[in-house]
Amino acid sequence: MENQQIEELLKQMTMDEKIGQLLQLTPPFFKGSSEHGKITGPLAQLKISDDIVKNTGSVLGASGAKEIRSIQEQHLKDNRLGIPLLFMADITHGYETIFPIPLAIGCSWDLNLAQKSAEIAAKEGAVSGTHVTFAPMVDLVRDPRWGRVMESTGEDSYLNSEFAKAQVKGFQGEDLKNDPNRLATCVKHFAAYGAPEGGRDYNTVNMSERQLRESYLPAYRAALDAGSKLVMTAFNTVDGIPATGNKKLMRDLLRDEWGFDGVVISDWGAVKELIPHGVAEDEREAAYKAIQAGVDIEMMTTCYPNHLKELIESGHVAEELLNEAALRILQLKNELGLFENPYRGLDEVQEKEVILSEEHREATRELASKSCVLLQNNYNILPINPSQKIALIGPFAESNDILGPWSWKGDKNAAITLRKGLEEKLGNNRLIVKKGCEIESITDEQLNHAMTAAEQADVIILALGEHSDMSGEAGSRSNIKLPDSQLKLVEKVHGLGKPTITVLFNGRPLDLHGVYDKTDAILEAWFPGTEGGRAITDILYGDVNPSGKLSMSFPYSVGQVPVYYNHYNTGRPQGAEDAQVRYVSQYLDIPNEALFPFGYGLSYTTFSYQNMKLSTDTITPDDKLEVSITVKNTGNIAGEETVQLYVRDLVGEVVRPVKELKGFEKIHLEPGEEKNVTFEITEEQLRYYHSDLSFESDEGTFEVYVGPNSCDVQSLPFRLIK
């Protein structure tokens, strides 16, 4: 349809029909769904009439080409104007072929593979009938107690922004209307959902607007600049007002300042949650505040259908706000080509061929191996010699719970366990497998069987971690150590004095006391996805050289959190030359620094960094400064290295971080090969938000750092002259 035709369609719609477009419901409400009529509990309390369903604009979580076709066919018969439904779903890191969790993808530092993973997820989702994915989740995260850190790509706004752009491009492609294998993206959660007090999900977020703009908003803006079609509101408050009713955030900033003209959707139930937040007296006021703030679609509550008409007829809400919201939704449907083909993309035959295809499995295996981070490798115990006998012990030895808590359509039965991956490599004659313990419990019998197996082996692999319910949404934890049952297993195995490797399956950075000090090697595998067992085996035996680098710091202790690399220095920094030993910003019982910092990750080879140079020691707004360094593979095998560039503004109008990531480059080096890596720094990269919220740079001295992680760096100074 042409835009003029969309506007004409809007004029034909009654007020009830327009309001219906603003409602999103789950499949049980719709005829044609296999679940139709199975509405109990909280869903029944919504009291949705058939007339409301006929006018509803979108569906959340419908599954598969057959069901979506059935729902759409019935809806087109029932809807007076034949307006098709939008089908939306949480396809965050794969549809049925599940890729590593987003936090792991962040650790790959591989934008091309991230884009490819989104492209494959879109292809599987689209052929199954989905139109919109609630991704990418770009919330900046600094507190691993919060379970949803697994959905983010990490603690750095620059890195998150780069991944946000890559994922939007992968999901959406260049032409949504004419490419049925793509999905429209919904960036979430706007804004600052990743900074809840105490790391407790849905909790209060409280920060200055300057901090919000500097650290938390850039990744959302990057996703929108890349073309993301929707924005999802966050559950949390922003400056004391819940995001879903926050006019300053949604209209003033998002729409007016940034110029976003796409669809804004609430998160599940968030419009009605304005009531317990304490900013709306009842559903009527919740509807009023949400529409005034610019929320176009209300997900799974009925404040709009129950109260918006009366608010407009009484003059409390301008009808123009309803028209704008309904028009944006119709325009999105038009951008997806749904008026021409309401069954866009879905194909039951192709669905069976595309989903979990070998090509897709190979892609997730590659990304999983690039996402694993080698945290420790004492005595170069890894890679394992294939002739050695292995005892695989632990609750994840043959667990298929490796997809992660947000793998909506993932089939655990299709997942390759670590046991299966090792058996394919070794056969059964060199592999002994025992569970050793459950994730959160242990028996003497389990422990005895594990010890017997360990005594017979040359090398012990401990497969440990969190079950998927221990992270993800509503998965906040105050204790981020491994459960006591697993720590007891580690302690017992350690007593044998045999070479021991720990493989971790988890959705957050952990406090690794009781593990890193009692094991020789640690491979952080996260929730690695469908091909996890094979990808991990590839690394353990050296078929793949690990190259992952942490995108989120691992704390020394939970008492440090939030802990992140780009912190402020304070007026009494630890280690200052003229400071007294006690009266500095420090803990008395633990270090200030993370156990494993941002950007950290080991390889089976070694790299040297030499001959760091600047093209000039001064820069003006019209110049570019080149930073170069020679990186050499000084080991015996080929490897990939992520060379990282950081900058520090030594004196600012407001306090500046001790380092900020400004660039990175992944390079592949053969043994003995060296490469000169060059970065450019411009004045624009030195800008920041001042106390008056102006975004500009200051004259003065800067320090530039280059290295393999945020701690082990070389540095040189330069000056900005304006």
N, C-alpha and C positions, 0 to 999 in steps of 0.2 A: 504493500500500500504506500501511497504518497502521504506526506505529512498532512496535506490538506484533507485527505480522506480520513485520517485518524482523528482530526479535529471535528470533521462532520459526524463521525461515529460517536464522539463524545457528546455532541449536541443532541443526538437521538436518545441518549441514555437518561433514564429517570434518576432521581437522587438516590434511590435505593440501589440501583444498578451500579452507580458510581461508587457508593460506599462499599458495595460487595467486592469491587476490585481491590479494595484496601484490606481485605481479610485473607489470611492464610490459615488453612486447616490441614489436618492429617488425613490419610486415605479412608479411615473408617466412616467418615461423614459422607463419602461420595458413592453414588450408585456406580456399579462397574468394578468397584474394589472388591477383592476377595475377603476383605475385612468389614465390608459394609454392614452396619447394624451392630457390630461388636463394640458398642460404646458403653463403657462402664466407668465408675469412679470419677476422677477429675474431668474426663471428657464429657461425661453425662451432665456434669454441673454447668457446662457451657450453654445448654438448652438451645442448640442451634436448630432452627426450623428448616424445612425443605426449601422454602423460598430464599432463605439466606444462602444456602448451599448452591442453589441455581445461579446466584449472582456472584459467588466467590471467585476471586481472581487467581489464586495460586494454591498449590498443594506442596506440603512438606513431607519428604521421605517416602514417596511411592517407589515401588521396587520392580524393575524389570519391564521389558518392552511389552509383554502381553498385558500386564495389569495397567500400565500407563495408557496403552491404546484403548483398553476397555473403559477406563475412567474418562478419557477425553471424548470418546465416541458418545457416551451417555450424556456427558455435560453439554456437548454441542447440540444435542437434541433438546435438552432442558433449558438452555440459556436462550432468552428471547432473541438476542441479536447475534447469537452464534459466536460469541467471543471466546477464544480458546483459553484453556488454563495454562499457567506457567507451572512447571514441575521443578522443584528445587530440592537439593540434598547436600549433606555434609560429605563431600568427596575431598578430603583434606590431603591425603597422601596415597591416593589410589582408590579405584572403584572396587574391583574384585582382585586384580593383581595389585597387591599392597606393597608399596615402597617403604623404606625406613621412615620412622616418624620425622616430622619437620625439624626437630632439634638435631636429629642425626644428619638430615640433609644439609643443615647449616654447617655441620662439621666436615662436610665434603669440600666446602669452599669451591664447589664446581657449579657454576651458573648454567652451563650448557646441559649438564645432566639433570639439574633441577628443572630446567625448562622442558627437557624431554620427558621427565616423569609426569609433569603436569599435562603434557600433550597426550601421553598414553592414558592417563586417568580420564581426560576429557573424551577421548575416543571411546573408551569402554562405557563411560557414563552416558554419552550421547546416543550410542547405538542401543542403549537400554531405555532411552526415552527421556532422560534428564535434560533440562535446559540451563539450569543455574547451579553452580557450586558455591557453598559457603566457604570460600577460600580465596586468596591466602589469608591465614591468620598471621598478622604482622606485629602483634603486641611485643614491645620490648620487655625482656624479663631479667630480673636480677635476684630473685628470691626462689631458690629451688624447693622451698616448702610448698609453693603453689604448684598443684598438679598439672596445670595447663601449660607449664613451661615446655612440655613435650610437643605442643602445637606450634611453638614459635621457632624461629631460626636462631635465636640467641639474645645476647646482652648488648649488642652493638647496633646503633641506629644506622650506620653506613652499611654494614654487612646485611642487616635486615632489609634495607631499602633495595639493595642489589638483588637479593633473592625475591623480594616482592615483585620487582619488575620482570624478572625471569619467569616467575610462576604465572603472572597475568598473561604474559606473551604466550606461554605454553598452553594455558587453558583456552584463551580466546583466539589466538592466531591473528590474522590480518583482516578477516572478513567473516564476521559471525553469520551474516545472512546467507552467504553462499557456500559456507563450509560447514556442513552438518556434523562434522566430527569434533566440533569445538563447543565449549560451554562458556556462558557469561560468568564472570567472577563477581563475588561479593566480598570485598575486603572487610576484615573484622579485627577486633571489636572496637568501635570508635567511641571513646578514646581512652587510652591509658589503662585498659583492663589488666595489663600485666603488672601493675604496681599496687596490689591490694595490701592493706596493712596486715602485718603478721603472716603474709603469704596465704591468707585464708580466702578461699574462693568466694566471689560475690561481695567481698568486703569493701569498706570505704577506701577510696583513693584520694589522697590529699597532697597536692604539690602546687608550686607557683606556676603561673602561666608561662613564665620564662623557661622553667624546667620542662614543662609540657611541650613547648614549641621546640626546644633544643634537642631533647632526647627522645620524646615519645611520638611526636607527630610526623617526623620525616618519612618513616616507612609507609604510613597511610598515604601521604602525599605522593610518594614514588609510585605506589600502586595505581592511584588515580591518574597520575600523569601518563602511566603506561596504558590507560584506557579502561580500568575496571568499571563495570557498569552499575554496580550496587555497593552500598555501604551498610553494614549492620551496626546498630547501636550497641554499646556496652552495657552490662548490668550495673556498673559502678557509678558513683558520683564523680562529677568533675567540678571542682570549685564549689562543692556543697550541693550541687543539683544533679540528680540522676541523668545520665546521658540521654535517655529516651524522652525526657521532658526538658532538655537543655537547649533553649532557643539560641543562646549565645554560641554554643558549640555547633549546633546543627544548621542553623540558618545564617547567623552572622559570619562564622568562620568557614564552615564547609561550603555553603551555597554562595554567599556574597563575596567573601574574600578569596576563596579558592575557585569559585566558578563551577562547582560540581552541579550538573543538571540531571544526574541519574537518579535511581531509586534508592530511597533509604528505608530499610526494614528493621523492625525491632528484633531483638533476640526473643527466645521462647518466653512468652508471658510477661515481657518487660514493661509493656504499657500498664497493665493492671498492677504491676509491682511498684508503681509510683505511689500507691496507697500505703503499703507497709514502710516504704522509704520515708513517708511522712510529708510528702509535698502535694498530695492529692487527698481530698476528703473521701471521695468515692469514685466509682467508675466514670461517672459523668465528668468530673474534674480531670481524671486521668486522660480521658479522650480529648478534652479541651487542651491540656498541656502538651500532649503528644502531637496533635495536628498543628498547633501553634509552633512547635519546635521543628516541624518539617518531617515527621515520620510518615512515610507513604503507606507502608504495609504493617499491619498489626499481626504478629505471629501468635496464634493459639490463645488469645483472649478476645472478648467480644465487647470491648468498650466502644469501638467505632460503630458496629452495627446496632448496638443498643442505644447509643446516645448522640451520635454525630448529627443525625437528621434534626433532632430537637434543638441541638445547639445552633445549627444553621438557621432553622426557622424562627428561633427566638432572637436571632441577631447577635448571639455571643461569638459565633465563628463565621467568618466571611465565606460564602459559597465558593469564592475564587480559590481558597485553600484546598477544598475538596476537588475542584476541577483540575488544579495543578497536579495534585497527587495522582488522580485517576489517569490524567494524560501521560504522566511519566511512565506509569505501568503499561499503558497501551503502546507507548512508543518503544518500550523494551520488548514487548511481544512482537512488534513490527520489526525491530532490529534483528530479532531471531528468525524472522520469516514465518511466524506462526499463522498469520492470516492467510498466507498462500498455502502453507503446509502445516496444519496443526499437529501432524505426526512427525515433525522434523527429526530426522536422524534415526528414529527407532526402527529396528529391523530384527525380528526374532531369529531369522536364519543367520545373519551376520553376527548377532549377539553371541551365538554359540561358538563361532569361529574366532572372534576377536578376543573375547574375555579369556584371560589366563593362557594366551597363546605363547608358544615358545619364544617368539620375539619379545613379548612383554616380560616374560620371566627372565630372559637374559638381561634386559634393561634394569630390572630391579636387583638382580644379582650384582651387576656392575656398580650400581649406586650404593648398594649395601656395603660392598667391599671398600668403596671410597669413603663411606661414612664412619666406619669403625675407626676408633682412635686407640693407638697403642700408648698406654699411659706408663707402662713400666716394662723393662726387659733386662733384668739383672743377669749378668753372666752370658748375655746373648742366648738365652735359653730358647728363644724363638728365632727362626722357624724350627719346627720339630723335624728331626731326622725320621724319614718314613719307615726305617727299620725298627724303630722303638715301639715297645708295647705300651699301650695307652689305657689308663683307667679314666673313664669319663664318669664323673660323680657330681651329683647335685640336682636340685629340683627342676632345672632347665635342661638336664641331660637329654631327655626325649620329650620335653614339653612342646606342644605346638602353640602355646600362648605367647607368640613372638610377633604378633601383628601390631600390637599397641591398642590402647583403649579407644581410639577414634577411627578405627578401621571398620566403618559402618557395614559394608557389604563383604568384608573379608571372610573367607572360609578357612578356619583354622585347619581343617582336614586337608586343605591344599597346600599348607605350609610345609616347607622342608625343615625338619628339626635338625638340631646339631648332631644327634645320633645318626640320622640318615645321611647327612653330609659326610661324616667321618667314615661310615660304613662304605659309602661309594668310593672313598679314597683308599681305605685300608682293607676292606673286607672284614669279616668277623673274627679272624684268628688273631689279630693284634689289637683287638678292642674289647674291653670289659666295661659294662655299663651297670651302674648302681645309682639309685636315687639319692641315698645318703640322708635325706631329710625332706620334709615338705617345706614350702616357702616360709611358713610361720610356726612349724612344729617339728619335733624330732623324737624318734623312739630309740631305745637302746639297740633294738634289732636292726633298724635302718643303719645306725652308726656302725655296728659291728660288721654288717655286710659291706659297707663302704670301705672300712679299714682293711678287710680281707682282700678286696679288689685292689686297693691302693698298694698293698704290700707285694702284689704280684706284678705290678707295672714298673716300667722304666720312667715314665712321665705321667703325672696326674693332671687332668684338666678338670677344674671345678666350674660347673655351669650354674651361676648364682644370679639372684636379682629379685625384682619386684613382680608380683603378678599384675596383670594389666589394670585391675581395679584400684591399685595403690597409687596410680597417677591419673592424669586426664581430668575432665571436668569433675568438680566436687571431690578431687583426689588430693586434697591438701594434707600434709603430714608435718607434725612438729619434730619427729625423730626421723632423720633421713639417713640413718645407718641401715645396713642390712639387718633383717630380723635376727634375734638371738640364736634361733635354731641354725641358721647358716653360719653365723660367726663361730658357733661351737664346732661345726663341721670343719671349718677352716683351721681352727686351733688344733683339732685332733690330727688332721692330715699334715699340718705343719710339723708336728712332733716326729713324723717319720723321717724328716730330713731329705725327702726326695724332691727332684725338680717339679715345681708346681706352677701351673698356669691358671689364672682365673679369667673366665669370660663372663662379662656382666650383661644382663638383659634388664633394662630399666628405662623409665621415662623421664628421669631427672638426674642432675648431678647429685652424687651421694657423698656422705661423709664416709670415707673408706678406711677409717681406723679399724683395726682388726682384720683388714684384708691386705692393704698395700705393705704393711709391715710383716706379714706372715705368708707372703706368696712371692714367687720370683718374677712373674710377668702378669700384667693386667691388660686385657683387651676389652675396651668399652665398645660393646656391640649395639647398645640401645635396644629398642624393639626394631629388628632389622627388616621385617617384612616377609613376604611369601618365600623368597629364596634365601632366607637368613642362614640356614644351616650350611648351605653350599658356599655362600660368601665368606662365612667365618672360617670354614675349612680351607678355602683358598688362601686366606691370610695365615692361618696356623702352620701351613706347610710350605709357605713361601711362593706359591703360585701367583700370588698377588702381594706386592710390597705395600704395607700399610702407609697411607698418606693423609689420613684424617687429622684435622686440627680442631681443638675445642672451640665452639662458638659460645660457650657459657662456662664460666669458671667453676671448678670443683672446690668447695670450701674445705678448709682445714677442720672446721667445726661448725655445727649449726649456729653456734653463738656468734659467728661472724656475719651471718647473712642479714641484709643483702651484701654480698661481696662481689665486686666487679672491677675490671682493670682500669677503667677510665674515671677513677674517683678523684676527689679534690685532695689537696696536699695538707690542709689545715695550717694554722699559725704555729703549731708546735709539732711538726712532722717527726716521726720516728727516724732516728739516724742523723738529725741535724747536727752540724758541727758544734754549735755553741749551746746545745740543749743539755739540761741535766738528764740523767738516765731515766729517772722516774717520771718527770713532769713533761711527758710528750704523749701524743695521741696513740695509745697502744693498749693491748690487753696484757695483763700480768701473767696469764697462764698459757696463752697460745700466741702464735705469730699473727701479724696483721695480714700477711699475704695468703692468697689461696693456696691450697695444696697443689693443684694443677691449674695454671692460669689460662686465661683466654688466649687462643692461638696456639696452644701447646699440643704436641703430638710427635711421637717417635717414629722412626723408620728402621728398616733392616740395613740401611746404609747410613753413611754420615755425610754431612754437607759442611763446607767451610764458607764463610763470608769474608771477603777481602776487598781492599782497595775501594772503600766507600768514598765517593766524590760528589761535590756539588758543582754545577756549571758556573755558579756565581754565589757570592756570599751576601748579595743584596737582591731584592726583588721590588718592583713597583707594580701598580695595578695593571700596567700594560705588558708586563713581562711574564715569562714562564721560567721557573727554576727547574733544572733537571737534576735528579738524584740518581746516581748509578752505583752499582755494586757488583762484584764478581762472585758468583756462587758456583762452587765446584763440588762434584760428587767425589768424595775422598774414600769411598768404600769400594766393595767388590761386586756389587750388583746394581742394576738400574733402579732408579727411584724417582718419585715425584716430590717436589718441594713447593710449599706455598710461601713465597717471599712476601713479607708484610711491611707496609709503610705506615709509620705513625708520626704525628706532629704534636708539639706542645707550644702553646702560646705562653711565654714565661711571665708576662705582665699584661693583665687585661683590665677592662673597666669593671668587670665582675670576675670572680674567681674562675679559673679555667682548669679543666682536667689535667692530670699528670701526663696523659697520652690520649690521642684520639686516632683511630684507624682512618686513614685517608686513601688507601689503595692496597691492592695485593695482586700478585701474579703467580699462577701455577706453572711450573716448568718441569719438564722431564729431562733427566740427565743420565746418560750411560756412565759406567764406571770410568773415572778419570776425566770425564767431560766437564767443561766449565762454560758458563754463560754469563754475559754481562746483562744485568737486568736494570732497566731504566724506568723511572717514574717522573711524571711532571707535577709540579706544584704551582698553582695559580693563586692570585690574591683572593679569588672567589672562594677557594677552599679554606681560607683563613678567617672567614666571616663567622660571626656568632651573634646570638641575641643579647643585646645590652639590657641594662636595667629599665630602659624606656621601651623595650621590645623592638628597637630598631635592629636591623640585621646588617651588620657591617664589620669590617676589620679595623684593627688598631695598628698604628705604627709601632715598631719595637722589635725585640729579639725573639726568635723562635728556635726551637730545637727540632730537628728531624731525625727519626730513628728508623733503622731497617734491621730486620732479623727474622728468625723462624717462629717467633711467638712474641707476646707482648712484654716479656721480661728480658729475654736474652737478645739484646739489641746493641747495635753500634749507633753513634750519634754524631751530628755536626750541627753547628749553629748557623743561622742566617738572619738577616734583618729585612723587615718590610719598611719601605720608604714611600710615603704618599705625598 
